[in-house]
Amino acid sequence: MLFTNSINIFFGTRSVFRLFLQRVFGPTRAGRLKLAFSMGIMARFVTIPVNFFTFPLTIRYLGNEGYALMAMITSVVGWLQMSNMGLGLGLQNALIEESAKDNSLGQTRLISTAAATLLAIAFFLTIGAMGLWPFINLQVIFPQTSHRFTSELPHGVILVFACFLGNFVLNFLPAIYAARQELHIGHVQTIITSAGILVATLIAIRLDGGLTGMIFASVGVAATVQAGFAVWMLCVRGVGELRPKLKCIDRSALQQMMSTGVPFFILQITNIIFFQIDAFLIGHLASTDSFTPFAVAQKVFMLASSILVVMSSSLWAAIGNAKAVGDYHWIRRNYERTVRLFLLIYLLFVTTMALTGKQLLTIWVGSASVPERGLLLVVALYFFAREWSALNSMILNGLNIVRSQVPVTVLAAALSLLLSFWFLKRYGVIGLPVAGLVATLATSAWYFPRLVVKELTAMSRN
């Protein structure tokens, strides 16, 4: 009798819990947003400890110069990402609109056209790379103060390029997650990738895999997991409209994507200047091994920013859906909540790092790679301004206001690049975040919030 009662209580509790989950994370826009945000936070509880553990291991194993070379290789090859002409992000906004209308054929046409276009671009990139490879001097592109990694450079570059091509062709997957408000699937992918990176990093160090092994533990694992999820999403899951079809490749679908894809393409170029050129500039204008202390400071705030990215990326898809159905009150309410949460999280973190950051980082990565307190403080201020701009930019993306961002972002990138050359030569590594801070404050940090408020005010009047 006791056993039977226990079973009834157990299954009854499960039923109540299931109903609770369905009510909180149901198929409504708010439910999907909560699910995406919750899974995103769960993913960060995995990725942040993994990064926290593998980052100092990588630096200690490769040394300051080796880590800087790894960052330079992945960033320089990553510049090719702009060759998709903003197609992935343009697809996302177009898919959000078709998904909100429940237009299955429209979704299939968009996905089929995007997949075919990305595959064609990847083919020509491969042919071009094979033709240029004999004429590339890697020693000039990736300067070294020693010759420890000279023999590994070609293997590392080829590996990163191959992984880039794989991710490039599958660049339409994140757009599918966002359009269907299934960002939680992307977060599951992130969790699996982080676990794989941790295991691969430990194996690479244990087997003395060198620079190539550590690169595979980073970009190689991510590309492999991305491919696995692509097979599941397109072939196993059984959602017909998500499967690319040759007969559904359509010129009008390409035009629909490129209407916002071209502005996104320009924004991608500016993002390269802001986010992926640091190692290259420091390696050529300062010294390769001086990049690592800057990278340590940058990594700390990138980990904090990853929580904020969960909020803003989840809102992008949800706001796009809300705009498509005219729910403007919901957009304004959630924007205000997000701003308050952003300010609370970031101000607390910046204050903590300003007071105790140097001591904590010494324990984390060792004294040889710890940034000076002044560098840490400037990087903190730079990231605050940068992430504030990025948050408002994501809101504008969800509202499909992309073209208005382009001239301001181009101006910010040009100003940042010009100041970086001057400040790096004059003040050393600290000049790089100073240049980024000045450029961001002078442009997007005030203009993007103003644009959001202006648009929300206009929508509330309609």
N, C-alpha and C positions, 0 to 999 in steps of 0.2 A: 504493500500500500504506500509506504514511504517512497519507494523507488518510482512508482507510477506518478505520485504527486510531484516529485522532483522533475520528472520528464515533462510533465504538463507545464510546470513553472518555467522550465528552461525554454521550451518551444514558445510559450506565451510571451516570454521576455524577448525572444528573437523576433516575434511578430510585431511587438510594440516598437522594437528598435528599427525594424525594417520600415514600418510606417513613418517613424520619425525621420529616417534618412530620405524617404520618398518625399516627405513634406518639405524638408529643408533643401535638398538637392534635386528637386523635381525637374521636369523638362521645360520649365518656364525660363525666361531670360535671367531673372534674379537667381533661380536655382542653379542654372548653369554657371553663372558668375561666381556664386558661392563655392560650387564644386571646383571650378578652375582655380580660384584663389586658395582654397583649402589644400588641394593637391599641390599647388605651387609652393605653398609654405612647407608642406611635407617634403617636397623635393629639395627645398633649401636646407631642411634639417639633415638631408643626406649629403648634398653637394658641398655645403659649407664645411662640415667636418672633413670630408674627403680632400677638398682644396687645402684646408688648414693642415692636413697631414702630408699630402703629396708635394705641396709647394716647397717647403723647406728641404724635403728629401731630394727633390730635383736639383735645387740650388747646391746643396752639400755634395751631391754626386757629380754634377757637371762643373761646379765652380761658377764664379761670376761670369767669366767669359763664355763658358759653354751654355749657360742659361740664356745669356744675351743672344748668342748665335741662334739658339732654338727659337727665341721670340722673333728674331729678324726673319728667319726662314719662313715661319708660319705667317708672319704679317705681310711680307713682300709677295709671297705666292697668293695670299688671301686677297691681294689687290685685284686679282682677276675676277673676284666676285662681282665687280661692277660690270663685267661683260654680259651679265644677264639683262642689262638695260632696265633694271627695276621690275622685271617681269613677275617675280615671286610676290612682291608687295602689291603690284598692280592687280595680280590675280586675286589676292586676298580681298580687296575691297569689292571687286566685281563679283566674287563668289558669295560674299556676305549678302549682297543685294539679291542675287538669284536664289540663295538659300532662304532668305526672308520671304520671298515670293513663292517658295516651294516649287520652283521651276527645275525639275530634274534634268530635262534636256539641255537647258541653258548651262547647268552645272557641268554636265558631261562634255559639252562643247568647249567650255573654258578649260577644263582639266586636260582634255585631249590636245587642244591647241598649245597649251603651256608645256606639256610634256614633250610634244614633238619639236617645239621651238628650242627648248633647253637642250634636247638631245642633239639637234643640228648644230647649235652653237658649241657644245662640248666637242663634237667631232672636229670642227674647224680649229678649235683651240688646240686639240691634240696634234693635228697636222702642223699647225704653226709652231708649236713647242718642239716637235721633232726636227723641224727645219732649222730652228734657231739654236738648238742645244749645242752643236759643235762650236758655235761662235761666242758662247757665253763664258765670261771669265768670273768664276764664282769668288775668287780671291779679292777681286775689286768690289763686287757687290756686297760681300760679307767679310769685311776686314777683320783680321785677327792680330792679337799681340803675341801669340805663340802659334805653334803648328800642331797642337794636340789633336785638333778635330779636322785637319785638312783633308785627310783621306775619306772622312765620313760625309763631307759636305755634299758631294753629288748624290749619294744614296738618300740623304735626308731631304734634299730638294725634290728628287723624283718621287719619294714617298708622299710628301706633302701635296705635290701636284696631283698625284693619283687619287688621294683621298678627297682633294678639292673637287676633282671631276665627278666623283661619285656623289658627293653632297650637292654639287651643282645641278646634276640631272634630276635629283629628287627634291629640288628646291620648292616644288609645288605642295609638298606634304604639310608644312606648317600652315599654309594658306587654307588647306582643307580643314585642319583642326580648328582654326580661328572661325572660318565661315560657318561651320556646323556647331559652333560653340562647344567644341570637344577638346579644349585646351588641356583638360586633365589627362588625355592620352599622351600629349606631348610631354607633360610632366612625368608620367610613368616612364617614358623613353629617357628622360633626363636622369631619373633615378637609376635605371639600368646602366646607362652610360657611365655615371659616376662610379658605380660599383665596379664596372669593368676597368675603368681607368685606375682605380686603386689597386686591383689585382695585377694589372699589366705593369704598373709602375714598380711594384714590389718584385715582380718576376724579372723585369729589365735590369733592375739594380742587382738582384741576386745573380743573374747570369752575365753581368757586366756587358749589357747590350750597347753601352755607349750612347752617343748622341742619337743615332738612328733608332735604337731601342726605346729611348725616352720619347722621341717624336711619335713612334707608333703607339706608345702607351697613351698619348694624348689624342692626336687627330685620327690615328688608325682605328682605335676603339670606337670613337664617335661615328666614323664613317660606316663601320661594320654594323653597329646598332641601328643606324639610320636605314641601312639597306634591309635589315631584318624587319623593321616596322613597315617599310614600304611594301614588302612582300605580303605581310599580314593585311595591311590596309587595302591593297589593290586586288589581291588574289584569294585571300582566305576569308575575309570578313563578310563578303557577300552583299555589299551595297553597290548595286548596279551602276548608279550615276557617278560613282567615284572611279570607275575603271576606264582608262583611256581607250578610245576606239578610233581607228584610222578614218572611218567614214564621218566622224564627228569633228575632224579638224576643220576649222572655219576661219576665214579671214576676218569676218566681222567680230568674232570672239577675240582675235588678236588685237583688233583696233580698240575694243572695249577695255582690254587689259592695259594697253599702252597709253590710253587717255590719262590714266593716273600713273602708269609705269614710268613714263618719261620724267615727270617731276621726282618720283622716287629714285630714279637713276641718278639724277643730279644730287639728291640728298645722300645717296650711297657714296658718291665721290667725296662729298664733304665729310662724311663720317669716317672715311679712310684717313683723311687729314687729321681729324680729331682723335681717332681711336687706334689706328694701326700704323702710324708713321713714327711713333715715339722712338722705338728701338732703332729704326733706320737713321733718324736724325742724330740721336746721341752717338751711335756707332761711328758716324762719319764726321760729326762736328766736335765731338768730345772724345771719348774712348769707349770701346765695347764693354769693358768690365764695369764702367761707371753707370751703365744702364740698370744693373741689378738692384742697387739701393732704391732707385726711383720706382722700379717694378714692384718692390716689396711694399712701398707706400701705396702705390696704385692698387695692388692686389687687395689690400685691406679694405679699401673703400669700394672696390668692385664687389667684394663679398657682401658688404652692407647694401650696396645698390641692387644686388640681385633680388632682394626681398621687394624692393620698390618696383623692379621690372615686372614681377609677378602681378602686382596691382595694375600697372599701366597697360601691360599686354592683354590682360584679361578684360580690361575696360574697353580697349580698342574694338574688339569683336562685339561686346555687348552694346556699346554706344552706336556702332554701325547698325546693329539690329534695331535698336530703339529709334534711331533716326528714320529708318526705312518704314516703320509703322507709326511715326509721329508722336512718340512718347517723350516729349522734350522735358517735362517735369522730372522724369526719372533721371535723365542725363545730368541736369543741374544738381539735383540732390546728391548723386554719387560723385560728381566732380568735387563738390565742396567737402564731402567726407574724405576723399582721397587726399586732398590738399592738407587737411588737418593731420591725417595720419603720416603723411610725408614729412611735414615739419617736425612732428613729435619724434619720429624714428631717427631722422638724420641729425637733428640738433643734439639729441642725447648721445648719439654715436660720436659725432665730431667732438663734443665736450670730453667724452671719455678718452678718446685717442689723444687729444691735446694735453691732457693731464698725465696719462700713464702710458702713452703709446710707445715711447722709446724703450722703456723697460720691458714691456710685453713682447715687443718685436725682437729684442735681444735674445730672449728665451726661445722665441719661435724659430728664427733663421740663423742665429749666431751673430756675433758682433761685426764680422767682416761685411755683412750685407745689410746692416741696419741703416736706414736713412737718418740724417741729422734732424733735430727737432724742427728747425725752420722749414726744411723740405717737407716734412710730414704735415705741418700746419698749412702750408700753401697748397699741397695736394688736397687736403681736406676741404679747403675753401673752393678750390677748383671743381672738385667733384660735387659739392653742394650746388654750385651754380649750374654745372653741366646736367646733373640729374633733374634739377628743377625745370630746366629748359626741355629735357627729354620727356618728362611727365606731361607737360603741356603740349608738346609735339604729338605724343600718342593720342591725346584727347582730340586734337585737330585731325589726326589721321582717321580716327573713328568717325568724325563728322564729315570726312571726305574733303577736308580743306587742306589740300596738299600744295597747290601751286603758290599760294600766298606765303608758304614757308620758304620756298626756294631762294628768292633773292636775299633774304635775311641770313639763311644758312650759308649760302655761298659767300656773302660778305664776312660772316664770322669765320669761316674756314680760311679765306684769303688773309684776313687780318691775323689770325692765329699763326698761319704759316710764316708770314713776314716777320712777325714779332719773335717767333721761335728761333729763326736764323740769327736775329740780332741779339736776343737775350741769352741764347745758348753760348754764343761766342763771348759775350760780355760777362755773364754771371755764372756760367757753367750749367749743370743739370737743373738747378732750381729755376732757371730761366724758362724751361719748357712749361711747367704748370702755371707760372706767372703769365706767360703769353696766352695760354688757353683761358685763364681766369679773366684777363682783361678783355679778350675778344668776346667771350660769352656774356659778360656783364654789359658790354657796349652794344650788344645786338639781341640775341634770342632770349636772354634771361628776363628781359622786360617786355619784349614785343610779343612773344608767344602767349603769355598769360593775358595780355591786353587783347589779343585776337580771340582767345577763348571766351573771355567775358563779353566781348562785343557780339560774338556769334550767339552765345546763350541768351543774351538780352534780346537780340533780334528774333530768336525763335520763340521766346516767351510772349512776344507781342502778337505773333501770328495765331 
